[in-house]
Amino acid sequence: MKVQRALFTVVIVIAATVAMNALAQSTLPGRGQSPPPLMLDSIAGRDSFEFYCASCHGTGGKGDGPIASALKATPADLTSLARRNRGAFPSDLVVAVVTGIGRPVPGHGSPDMPAWGLIFRGLDPLEPRVKLRIENIVAYVATLQEPAAGADELGARLFKTHCATCHGLNGRGDGPLAGQLRRLPPDLTRFSARNGDVFPSERLRRIIDGQDVASHGDREMPVWGDVFRDSRDGATSDSAKARIDAIVKYLQGLQQRAALPGN
């Protein structure tokens, strides 16, 4: 009896999913009226997110998908999960909400959100593939996170002024001067992922201050501690330290989790 109820639930949820995808397709200009397929062949995080999630959450994860206004509850803004969790992406919670095994938490989903774990298992008999699809979706959502610090905060302003020309506005090493350097600037969003998801704040403070050498082993990066102490705006050792701390805090808000296969 329990198995029959479970199968019936899967059928109902799949039907609702097909209806949502069809509605999303019909609201987009220039799209045909043929119904979309039930199961996407690709298990890449971005592909799965755009196929199954973007109709409600939007392609950028802001909660502004084409059918968002038709729902009883506004879809969550998925880009602010880390900011609302003190800069750390709550992967376990997101996995629980996506799979449907966790009770929805305010700001992370609602009872109206489909239980995608149930849907994927109803459409795909290969459990490892279902598990990987979910992991890839969660990993992709992690890449959508906005910095924990606001654009007007001190760390964001200092990073934009002193660091972004090499490291890029998002810290990924793609600034306008990156291609002119002997060595490409490192991706500053991967510190936590390379350190067991622990952000090495003290080491970064020492590197920015010039007390330690960056992992690439050269001194091409300016010694910002000296720059801040030598500035002409009345800077002191304490204010230089405050600026370095602000940049480190901003970098912590940029961190991403380790990428999974297919992302």
Secondary structure, 3 states (H helix, E strand, C coil): CHHHHHHHHHHHHHHHHHHHHHHHHHHCCCCCCCCCCCCCCCCCHHHHHHHHHHHHHCCCCCCCCCCHHHCCCCCCCHHHCCHHHCCCCCHHHHHHHHHCCCCCCCCCCCCCCCCHHHHHHHHCCCHHHHHHHHHHHHHHHHHCCCCCCCCCCHHHHHHHHHCHHHHCCCCCCCCCCHHHCCCCCCCHHHCCHHHCCCCCHHHHHHHHHCCCCCCCCCCCCCCHHHHHHHCCCCCCHHHHHHHHHHHHHHHHHHCCCCCCCCC
